[in-house]
Amino acid sequence: QVQLVESGGGLVQAGGSLRLSCAASGSFLRINAVGWYRQAPGKQRELVAADSSGGGTKYADSVKGRFTISRDNAKNTVYLQMNSLKPEDTAVYYCNAEGRVLFQDFSSWGQGTQVTVSS
């Protein structure tokens, strides 16, 4: 079982910055890909940023140039640096990790962290 715990959300004014963290724990062999998703009220969950071992990084068009995903493999932690935040970035942010545990693949989600951007 792989657990993901997000932190770093909060309330920030438009134009401000936040850094989200997602720490993975449990008995896994490797993490192949990580991603940050968000879900605003009344909307579907959408991909914000992703990083995979073989596929590099990708970002939603709405966050390109403002958000950066990074990984610290030694700490089993993935980050999302969010700059120049806009009110439309307000959402619950979730991290996802996919990889391998003994004998099978896994895909785990964190519990989510609220990001609220005021105008």
Helices and strands as residue ranges (DSSP letters): E 2-7, E 10-13, E 18-26, E 30-39, E 46-52, E 56-59, E 67-72, E 77-82, G 87-89, E 91-101, E 104-109, E 113-118
